[in-house]
Amino acid sequence: LRAPVAAESESEEPVFVEADNLTGDKKNQMEATGNAILLKSDQTIRADRLLYDQETADLDGTGSVVVEQRGSTMSGPHLELNLDTHAGFMEKPVFFLKENDGRGKGDMLHIQDQQHYTLDNGTYTTCPADREDWLMKMSSLEIDREAQVGVARHAWVEFKGVPILYSPWMDFPLNNRNKSGFLSPVIGSTTKGGAELTVPYYLSLAPNYDLTLSPRIMSKRGVMLGNQFRYLQPQYRGEVNLDVLPGDAITQTNRTRFGLKHDQALGGGFSGQINFNRVSDNAYYRDLSSEMSVTSKINLLQDASVSYGGGWWSSTARVQRYQTLQDPLAPVGEPYARLPQVNVNAAQKYAGANFALMGEYVSFTHTTAVNGQRMVVAPSVSVPLLRTPGYYVTPKFTLHSTSYAMGSNNTTLLPDASRVLPLFSLDSGAVFERDINLFGKGYLNTLEPRAYYVFVPYQNQDKLPVFDSAQAPFSFVQMFTENRFFGNDRIGDANQLTLAVVSRFLGQDDGAENLKLTVGERFSLSAPQVNLVAPTTTTNKSDILLAASGRLNAALSFDTELQYSPALARIQHYNVMARYRPEAGKVLNLGYRFVSDSLGALIPGAVTATGSMVINGVVYPTFGGVPYTTLGGNNYSVASAGLRQINVSGQWPLSGRWHAVGQWNYSYLDQRLLSGVAGLEYEQSCWMLRLVAHSFTVGTQQTSTGIFVQLELNELVKVGSDPLVLLKQSVPGYKKLNEKPASQPGAVLR
Amino acid sequence: CGFHLRGEATMPFASLYIEAANPASPLIEELRQNLLANHIELTKSAGKADVVLNITSDIPEKQILTMGSNGRVSEFQLRYRVSIRAYDQEQREWLPTDELMLSRDYKYDDAQILAKEAEETLLYQSMRSDMVQQIVRRLSHAKPRALPEK
């Protein structure tokens, strides 16, 4: 039985009523009893009895009234609602919100209009119906759907019946859009700052501007005020950070940090960028941060640039320098400032050849080291002689010319000089394929040999300064480049051939790279003479590189690389990484990294140890105060100690609702824990508890430890100190267990 | 042993539209060059293409790989993650959303920060070329999947 009721009122939405019994009288009163349903656009109202006045659009429902709209429901014994103005009330409402699985009840719901509601003496939780582990109670809750804001008065949160938070007034956004208000407070304790509390306050100044004020109270140091101002416009965007701790109680100084990031579109292919960072003192981050990625910062970038890109050429002009944060126990050389650096790159195709031009002008300045200006112009041409999907041969010729004008601090009297060198390279390769079946799966197996020859004549460059250059480590990327150095101060002489073979196993069905095996070796036909660490044995004359990596199946992936030096008969470095991630929330990572000591000069003749020295926990014999090591019957000085580290991390469910999470990063050379994380997570349907301890190295001989305790009431609030950034960084593949599945299909559960 | 020289790759479609937040990014530019070399027509609008390739994210990251005992970074890892998805005019999926991830490790030394900047640039370039190869390989294996039952 279904009776259409005349379309009416401002909304023009037809109203349908159906029920077991429908009666209407002459005054347009309609009474529906027994499974009565009223339908209006996306709203459904059910009740035992519905009384509807078509004239006034007044609706009166009694007995098990349920209002449903887009999956969210509200039920109660009695509803009065005007379908035109949407004003009315519901007694003893019980509601369920589909957006965040939240539910609750109250004494009375006042409905002002479609956008505004007030709930008296309400409760709210995201817990399932059968358990109310936490509950927010409030004397009143005002909901403004127009402004997407909720305001609760006299609100307190009970966890397991114990009140844990109280606020006389709190507002919160109804959607993810940011809205002014207090963010979750952060409570914690660190060895360097003592007990601390941060209460961030978020101010939405306009849709395009916001400000976050974060007062942070540290028991040992005082009160720091953090300010972050962000702005976003079609033509520009950026953020400004200013953190101030006036009168640090430990150092008796003012401590500040300033940061400015700005991106600007200038039109016509031009853009501008500023990235400026400054802190008040060397120990700022080590004292005041508990994030390893921040405490490890040595050089803070201060940079402004204008770039042009588009078409066949691009250019960048920048001024750049760094603030170097020194550790008194391990000072580091300050880098050069580039005031300014201008570079131009252009590429054009003509008659089957690729013409390119690289040009750069830099004025290098330094407070103590020699200053100077450098100009580089390097035109090149490459000609693909053969180019098919199966093989290719490409010769390339570059004329590299550099000139220097030396400036102040020229204590060693380096002359103004210039250098012109031709660089010739010949790149060639082929790709073979076959179909293969392995473990019941079809693969396309490739075999890709490549030969790369480079010839650069020798020129003595000892009288040239070193502003921005360093010996390039031997790697699969570097072995196919012309220069053995990064930066333009040195062009390595070369008469060398690099041979490499790559073999891939690609899934026949999807083309995914399941396994990649690589081997490469460089053969020097004459010994290279240009070196930055002179004389040296690490000119990567003919080292062999081996690598294997792959995703064997959905759960297991690995990555490994090894470099071997036949000349020294030793392994230069190797690393192994394996990850087992059968499903989200279950991950184990295992990694080991080994880097051998880097060697300095060959010590000629017989050597008798005159003493010993400890570098990073390793005892070396010394000769004339220089530590040395013996390889293949020769003695070499030790420039710096290597690396031997294990890194194990994981997240794994224990029994019940407990999950373990941890990381152990240990250095065998130093016999020291570099970073350790131990934590437990307890997962309940509507809340999570995280207990995490962290200890890590900051600066020489310093360790920072912190304890994180966090209670997260799902979709409401996080209380305590937040370990999530730490866990995501130290446990690759970590999954926040109570995170809602991403809306994008396929983006989750890999 | 069954190996033969790679022949002309046949792509399963003739024209493609690349949908990306920043269509002028170096990745998209390199991908275009590669596809043009594979005789794929690149259309100016999504409506005119056989298949639309959506680059949903294009994220370079730099993460600490190992720390020294002095609290300084001794190795960094550069990561490059690109999420792709391909579909046709009937909204059939040709490539379901998937994330391709590449990484490169390198030794770090704050005393050589300017040279390390040049090294990072080179590593990103190499990852970008590798990424383009992987995307093209995925595209060459793409095929329409049946629409899910409504």
Boltz contact constraints between the chains, C-beta under 6 A:
constraints:
  - contact:
      token1: [A, 293]
      token2: [B, 64]
      max_distance: 6.0
  - contact:
      token1: [A, 296]
      token2: [B, 71]
      max_distance: 6.0
  - contact:
      token1: [A, 296]
      token2: [B, 72]
      max_distance: 6.0
  - contact:
      token1: [A, 296]
      token2: [B, 73]
      max_distance: 6.0
  - contact:
      token1: [A, 298]
      token2: [B, 110]
      max_distance: 6.0
  - contact:
      token1: [A, 299]
      token2: [B, 110]
      max_distance: 6.0
  - contact:
      token1: [A, 299]
      token2: [B, 113]
      max_distance: 6.0
  - contact:
      token1: [A, 330]
      token2: [B, 70]
      max_distance: 6.0
  - contact:
      token1: [A, 332]
      token2: [B, 110]
      max_distance: 6.0
  - contact:
      token1: [A, 332]
      token2: [B, 111]
      max_distance: 6.0
  - contact:
      token1: [A, 333]
      token2: [B, 111]
      max_distance: 6.0
  - contact:
      token1: [A, 335]
      token2: [B, 113]
      max_distance: 6.0
  - contact:
      token1: [A, 335]
      token2: [B, 114]
      max_distance: 6.0
  - contact:
      token1: [A, 389]
      token2: [B, 6]
      max_distance: 6.0
  - contact:
      token1: [A, 389]
      token2: [B, 8]
      max_distance: 6.0
  - contact:
      token1: [A, 390]
      token2: [B, 5]
      max_distance: 6.0
  - contact:
      token1: [A, 390]
      token2: [B, 6]
      max_distance: 6.0
  - contact:
      token1: [A, 431]
      token2: [B, 6]
      max_distance: 6.0
  - contact:
      token1: [A, 432]
      token2: [B, 3]
      max_distance: 6.0
  - contact:
      token1: [A, 433]
      token2: [B, 6]
      max_distance: 6.0
  - contact:
      token1: [A, 434]
      token2: [B, 2]
      max_distance: 6.0
  - contact:
      token1: [A, 434]
      token2: [B, 3]
      max_distance: 6.0
  - contact:
      token1: [A, 447]
      token2: [B, 3]
      max_distance: 6.0
  - contact:
      token1: [A, 468]
      token2: [B, 114]
      max_distance: 6.0
  - contact:
      token1: [A, 469]
      token2: [B, 115]
      max_distance: 6.0
  - contact:
      token1: [A, 470]
      token2: [B, 112]
      max_distance: 6.0
  - contact:
      token1: [A, 470]
      token2: [B, 115]
      max_distance: 6.0
  - contact:
      token1: [A, 473]
      token2: [B, 107]
      max_distance: 6.0
  - contact:
      token1: [A, 477]
      token2: [B, 123]
      max_distance: 6.0
  - contact:
      token1: [A, 477]
      token2: [B, 126]
      max_distance: 6.0
  - contact:
      token1: [A, 486]
      token2: [B, 115]
      max_distance: 6.0
  - contact:
      token1: [A, 486]
      token2: [B, 118]
      max_distance: 6.0
  - contact:
      token1: [A, 486]
      token2: [B, 119]
      max_distance: 6.0
  - contact:
      token1: [A, 487]
      token2: [B, 115]
      max_distance: 6.0
  - contact:
      token1: [A, 487]
      token2: [B, 118]
      max_distance: 6.0
  - contact:
      token1: [A, 510]
      token2: [B, 141]
      max_distance: 6.0
  - contact:
      token1: [A, 511]
      token2: [B, 137]
      max_distance: 6.0
  - contact:
      token1: [A, 511]
      token2: [B, 138]
      max_distance: 6.0
  - contact:
      token1: [A, 511]
      token2: [B, 141]
      max_distance: 6.0
  - contact:
      token1: [A, 593]
      token2: [B, 66]
      max_distance: 6.0
  - contact:
      token1: [A, 645]
      token2: [B, 66]
      max_distance: 6.0
  - contact:
      token1: [A, 667]
      token2: [B, 69]
      max_distance: 6.0
  - contact:
      token1: [A, 670]
      token2: [B, 69]
      max_distance: 6.0
  - contact:
      token1: [A, 672]
      token2: [B, 69]
      max_distance: 6.0
  - contact:
      token1: [A, 674]
      token2: [B, 67]
      max_distance: 6.0
  - contact:
      token1: [A, 697]
      token2: [B, 71]
      max_distance: 6.0
  - contact:
      token1: [A, 698]
      token2: [B, 71]
      max_distance: 6.0
  - contact:
      token1: [A, 699]
      token2: [B, 71]
      max_distance: 6.0
  - contact:
      token1: [A, 700]
      token2: [B, 70]
      max_distance: 6.0
  - contact:
      token1: [A, 744]
      token2: [B, 97]
      max_distance: 6.0
  - contact:
      token1: [A, 746]
      token2: [B, 96]
      max_distance: 6.0
  - contact:
      token1: [A, 746]
      token2: [B, 97]
      max_distance: 6.0
  - contact:
      token1: [A, 747]
      token2: [B, 97]
      max_distance: 6.0
